Amino acid sequence: MGTIVVDQVGKAYKQYTSRWGRLVEWISPFNQSNHHLHWVLKDISFKISPGEAVGIIGINGAGKSTLLKMITGTTVPTTGAIHTSGRVAAMLELGMGFHADFTGRQNAYMSGQLLGYSVDEISNLIPEIEAFAEIGSYMDQQVRVYSSGMQMRLAFSVATAYRPDILIVDEALSVGDAYFQHKSFERIREFRRAGTTLLIVSHDRGAIQGICDRAILLDAGRLAMEGDPESVMDYYNALQAKRENKTVRQVVNAQGKIQTTSGSGEATIEKIVLLNESDEPIEVVAVGQQVKLQVAIRAESDLPELVLGYLIKDRLGQSIFGTNTYFLQQPLKDIKSGHKFVYTFSFPMMLGEGTYSIAIALHATETHISQNYEWRDLALIFNVVNIDQSRFVGVTWLPPEVEVRDE
Amino acid sequence: MSMMSSMWAYRSFIFGSVKREFQSRYRNSMLGAAWTVINPLAMIVVYTLIFTQIMRAKLPGIDSQYAYSIYLCTGVLVWGYFAEILTRAQNVFIENANLIKKINFPRLCLPIVIVANATLNFVIIFGLFTLFLILSGSFPGFVYFAMIPLLIVQVAFSIGLGITLGVLNVFFRDVGQFFSVVIQFWFWLTPIVYPITILPEAVRAYLVYNPMLNLMVGYQDIIVAQRLPDWESMWPITLLAFGFCVFGMMIFRKRSGEMVDEL
């Protein structure tokens, strides 16, 4: 129970040249073909053993959802075969096909029936579903008044009311608020401990690394990599960084135009890199890890004064921490043109989990407003993950010592 | 066989869907389920009033003031049952695309729900009509139960044809449009409003190709003329019904995978 075998699976959609093409093909006695196949997945083979948790990652359009749909059985593969054993519960998209006119309770019954449960079985599960979804009196209101988060809560509660042998979760979970996300992940972990095979699609590094034993990377419809979550995730990030760089370069170009008007270009940034203790460049940093931010610059003309500043922002662009060499009492004076410098800032990464960016600025005095040589936003992007610290939330890490006294 | 057993496993879904659909029809109305009765009742009353009191329509050969009204109601109700299954089945996959794409369940539950629902509606309406027959002293007696085999054949015919059209409609949306036109003509080319005897011989010869003709005449024989239908004449429609059921299943099986991609 709980095995998934995907054997040489491919999926292609038929595309007809005209509206009449299909009709002609269907009724033509000459076995004529008027379509070409549009392959969205090709040559996918993998095996998931009972109780294993596997994450599927890939950019939008890589074929993840199609693969999941084939595993759940709603779509049939064009080539190859998929075998699953045991009861499969899937949360493919939001809502599980809820009917907007009916109440949450009625929809829970309907969804349960669609999963093959009898009314009595569902009636027994309803209190549990209600308690887990925590949508209060909305349970007896029409689903049309639900927010997408509430629909997700209900759908998840129904789909996981019984422990399935295989649980398939699409990105749906990310709709819920943090509280429910946490709660649902807790339930997923519980299922795992009880032996449920898990297959999840997520872009959330934390989710993949926190739950999965293995990850599969799909890229342009092919299985690009399979392995432990961390290395697959790193490879994925590198793939994305490559793509991003392209766009980043464009962004820099666009900014470059602005810079030529506001910034002077008298000093330029040549290289920015984040290093670990052994001076290897990294993209992923553990909470509390000692890191070095290294910035190589070059003076393009004689400068009376040079200050380098950096600013760490979270994914929403809010400033987390910023300082510069003026505040750090390291301003450089009277620099000759062509001279190069390497700045190294060492600090422990006292940040919470998430994605952060670093902006770098080169200027003359304590602020970059007066004399701006170069300003570069999103100069570096890195991820912070919690690997060995106790769990916490927030953007900063303030490790406490706990003392509890008996009184 | 496995199809049967998986549908049996989903009986709870089928039953629940029928119930929900029935409820949803009158969901936001104040009189609720009363409308199920009021609607057909109004129809019977209107037809009876108009054709017996106002137009004084008589059926040739039968000397009862209610005869034409009964003739009309029989035809319209039975046709309504046929048309409901057919028109709903041809849209069933498109209308339930949302479910079909998201959840893996036996798809053939959906046409079954349609049949069950239409049957429920028909039983209510025809029950009322039967009550009217009894009250007006026009109940045909035991012959009445001869309707059951005819109705079974009719349901088989309508759902077989309906599934076939339903599958085709997913790929060729023209089918649905085309059939909503066809069914209008079909209604008027079937002796429901008029007795077949008023048609000229030449036209009547062509009407033989209407598969609903003999069924309709059968019902009218039972309810209006109060005699057993001509069983022999039911062979073509029975074979046709069987044929469409087999063909419908075949085309459904062959195309169900492709259908999901197309929805």
Interface residues (C-beta under 8 A of the other chain):
Chain A: Y13 K14 R22 L23 K69 T72 G73 T74 T75 V76 V88 A90 L92 E93 M96 G97 H99 D101 F102 Q106 Y109 M110 Q113 L114 L115 G116 Y117 S118 V119
Chain B: A9 Y10 S12 F13 F15 G16 S17 R20 S24 R27 N98 L99 I100 K101 K102 I103 N104 F105 F171 F172 G257 E258 V260 D261
